[in-house]
Amino acid sequence: MKRLWAWVNRIAGRLFSAVLGWRGPFGARSAKVFNEHLKQTSSFLNSLAVALLGFAVVRPLFETGQAVSAFYAVLGLAFHGVSHYVISMTKEE
């Protein structure tokens, strides 16, 4: 049974590392790869923040009687804050 479990674990590890680039739950990938993934995630969140803030400002221009959409503005600022938090988690190389 131990050999079967070791074989399944080895196959699953190879599959995850080859397909997903995942090395395991304890961060066995290099700091450069980890930092690059953090930068990409932060950039994505920041793009969402800019889109939401733009929507909050542009939407009232086309709909009469509407003020700035506070909900979308706050949501955009929240995404921007989360992107700052994500980029602050970079590792030293």
C-alpha positions as CSV (number, residue, x, y, z in Angstrom):
1,M,0.0,0.0,0.0
2,K,2.9,2.4,0.7
3,R,4.4,1.8,-2.7
4,L,1.0,2.5,-4.4
5,W,0.6,5.7,-2.4
6,A,4.2,6.8,-3.2
7,W,3.6,6.1,-6.9
8,V,0.3,8.1,-6.9
9,N,1.9,10.9,-5.0
10,R,4.8,11.1,-7.5
11,I,2.5,11.0,-10.5
12,A,0.3,13.8,-9.0
13,G,3.4,15.9,-8.2
14,R,4.7,15.6,-11.8
15,L,1.3,16.4,-13.2
16,F,0.8,19.5,-11.0
17,S,4.3,20.8,-11.7
18,A,4.1,20.2,-15.4
19,V,0.6,21.5,-16.0
20,L,0.1,24.1,-13.4
21,G,3.6,25.1,-12.4
22,W,2.8,24.2,-8.8
23,R,5.6,22.8,-6.7
24,G,3.8,22.0,-3.5
25,P,2.1,23.6,-0.5
26,F,5.4,24.8,1.1
27,G,6.5,27.2,-1.7
28,A,9.3,25.1,-3.3
29,R,9.5,27.4,-6.3
30,S,12.1,30.1,-6.6
31,A,11.7,33.6,-5.3
32,K,11.8,35.0,-8.8
33,V,8.9,32.9,-10.0
34,F,6.9,33.7,-6.8
35,N,7.6,37.5,-7.2
36,E,6.6,37.4,-10.8
37,H,3.3,35.7,-10.0
38,L,2.7,38.3,-7.3
39,K,3.4,41.2,-9.8
40,Q,1.0,39.7,-12.3
41,T,-1.7,39.3,-9.7
42,S,-1.2,42.8,-8.4
43,S,-1.3,44.2,-12.0
44,F,-4.6,42.4,-12.6
45,L,-6.2,43.7,-9.4
46,N,-4.9,47.2,-10.2
47,S,-6.5,47.0,-13.7
48,L,-9.8,46.0,-12.2
49,A,-9.5,49.0,-9.8
50,V,-8.9,51.4,-12.6
51,A,-11.8,50.0,-14.6
52,L,-14.2,50.3,-11.6
53,L,-13.0,53.9,-10.8
54,G,-13.5,54.8,-14.5
55,F,-17.0,53.3,-14.5
56,A,-17.8,55.2,-11.3
57,V,-16.9,58.5,-12.9
58,V,-18.1,57.9,-16.6
59,R,-21.4,56.3,-15.8
60,P,-23.0,59.5,-14.4
61,L,-22.0,61.4,-17.6
62,F,-24.4,59.3,-19.7
63,E,-27.2,58.8,-17.3
64,T,-29.0,62.0,-16.2
65,G,-29.6,62.6,-12.6
66,Q,-26.9,60.3,-11.3
67,A,-24.1,61.3,-9.0
68,V,-20.8,59.6,-8.9
69,S,-21.4,55.9,-8.2
70,A,-20.0,55.6,-4.7
71,F,-20.3,51.8,-4.6
72,Y,-18.1,51.3,-7.6
73,A,-15.6,54.0,-6.5
74,V,-15.2,52.3,-3.1
75,L,-14.9,48.9,-4.7
76,G,-12.2,50.2,-7.0
77,L,-10.3,51.7,-4.1
78,A,-10.6,48.4,-2.3
79,F,-9.1,46.5,-5.2
80,H,-6.3,49.1,-5.4
81,G,-5.6,48.5,-1.7
82,V,-5.6,44.7,-2.1
83,S,-3.1,45.1,-5.0
84,H,-0.8,47.1,-2.8
85,Y,-1.0,44.4,-0.1
86,V,-0.3,41.6,-2.7
87,I,2.8,43.4,-4.0
88,S,4.1,44.0,-0.5
89,M,4.4,40.2,0.0
90,T,7.4,39.9,-2.4
91,K,10.2,37.8,-1.2
92,E,13.9,38.7,-1.0
93,E,16.0,37.0,-3.6
